[in-house]
Amino acid sequence: MVPAEVVRELKVQSHTLTDNENSKTQKLLAHCHEISPSVSIELEHQIRVMSAYLRSTYKSDIGHPKMAYGGVSDARILYSAYYEDSILVTANIRDFMLYPFLFARHENRLYDLISNEFIQIPELVYAEVWQDDTFKKCSGI
């Protein structure tokens, strides 16, 4: 599966890619089922707030110093993966570090294409984040 938002992003990026890269991308997309779950502006905002808080408070504890909080497109991609109960596979994990926190800690949910491995959140950090009242408020719990 591939979120419709990824297809839109690839279309934008296609103007900076070579013909060969565009051809490979199109061949890969031909094998994917495009998904497009409806996501409200409020939910996009909530995802971005949760990501921003996680980054500002726990970035060094999580162990990914280049961690960022994603934009609207990243929120849509994250939600699409969550909606489909899927593993999120990306070469850009820095914008998606919230994703593993949306599942039980032991579940492998975020796969880094660069390192070819699942991202593991340290157990103590995972517990600390979910005990954080501000994070819980951001998540709507």
C-alpha positions in Angstrom: 0.0 0.0 0.0 1.1 3.6 -0.6 -0.7 6.6 0.9 -2.1 9.0 -1.7 -0.1 11.7 0.0 3.1 9.9 -0.9 2.0 9.7 -4.6 1.3 13.5 -4.5 4.7 14.2 -2.9 6.5 12.0 -5.5 4.7 13.9 -8.3 6.1 17.2 -6.9 9.6 15.7 -6.5 9.5 14.2 -10.0 10.5 17.5 -11.4 13.9 17.2 -9.7 14.5 13.5 -10.6 16.1 12.0 -13.6 14.0 10.2 -16.2 15.5 7.0 -15.0 14.6 7.7 -11.4 11.0 8.7 -12.4 10.7 5.5 -14.4 11.7 3.4 -11.5 9.4 5.2 -9.2 6.4 4.7 -11.6 7.2 1.0 -11.9 7.3 0.6 -8.2 4.0 2.5 -7.7 2.3 0.3 -10.4 2.7 -2.6 -7.9 1.2 -0.6 -5.0 -2.4 -0.2 -3.9 -3.1 3.5 -3.3 -4.9 4.4 0.0 -6.5 7.7 0.9 -8.2 7.6 4.3 -10.0 10.8 5.3 -8.1 12.8 7.8 -9.5 16.0 9.3 -7.5 19.2 9.7 -7.9 18.8 13.5 -6.4 15.4 13.5 -3.5 16.5 11.2 -2.9 19.3 13.8 -3.0 16.9 16.7 -0.5 14.6 15.1 1.8 17.6 14.4 1.5 18.8 18.0 2.2 15.4 19.4 5.3 15.1 17.2 6.5 18.6 18.1 6.1 17.9 21.8 7.9 14.6 21.5 10.7 16.2 19.7 11.1 19.1 22.0 11.0 17.0 25.2 12.4 13.6 24.3 14.6 13.9 21.2 17.9 13.1 23.0 16.3 10.3 25.1 14.8 8.6 22.0 18.3 8.5 20.5 17.6 10.2 17.2 19.2 13.6 17.4 18.0 14.6 13.9 14.4 13.9 14.9 12.0 16.5 13.5 8.3 17.0 13.6 6.6 16.6 10.3 4.5 18.9 8.2 0.9 18.4 7.0 2.0 15.8 4.4 3.9 13.8 7.0 0.9 13.8 9.3 -1.3 12.5 6.4 1.2 9.8 5.7 1.5 8.8 9.3 -2.2 8.7 9.7 -2.6 6.6 6.5 -0.2 4.0 7.9 -2.0 4.1 11.3 -5.4 3.8 9.7 -4.3 0.7 7.8 -2.6 -0.7 10.9 0.6 -0.9 8.8 4.3 -0.8 9.1 5.5 2.6 8.0 8.5 2.2 5.7 10.6 5.3 5.0 14.1 6.6 4.4 13.0 9.7 6.3 12.4 8.4 9.8 13.2 11.7 11.4 9.7 13.0 10.6 7.9 9.9 11.8 9.4 9.1 15.3 5.9 9.6 16.8 4.6 6.5 14.9 6.1 3.8 17.2 4.5 5.5 20.2 1.1 4.9 18.8 1.5 1.1 19.3 2.7 -1.2 22.1 6.4 -0.8 22.6 7.4 -4.2 21.4 5.7 -3.8 18.0 7.9 -3.2 15.1 6.1 -0.3 13.3 8.7 2.1 11.8 11.2 0.7 9.3 14.2 2.7 8.3 15.2 2.0 4.6 18.6 3.6 5.2 19.7 1.3 8.0 17.4 -1.6 6.9 16.1 -2.1 10.4 13.1 -1.3 12.6 13.4 1.6 14.9 13.4 0.5 18.5 12.3 2.9 21.3 14.1 2.3 24.6 11.6 0.8 27.1 12.2 3.4 29.8 11.7 6.3 27.3 8.5 4.7 25.9 7.1 4.4 29.5 8.2 7.9 30.4 6.5 9.5 27.3 3.2 7.7 28.1 3.4 8.8 31.7 3.9 12.4 30.7 0.6 14.3 31.3 1.3 16.9 28.6 1.9 14.2 26.0 -1.3 12.5 27.0 -3.2 15.7 26.6 -1.6 16.2 23.2 -2.8 12.7 22.3 -6.3 13.3 23.5 -6.1 10.7 26.3 
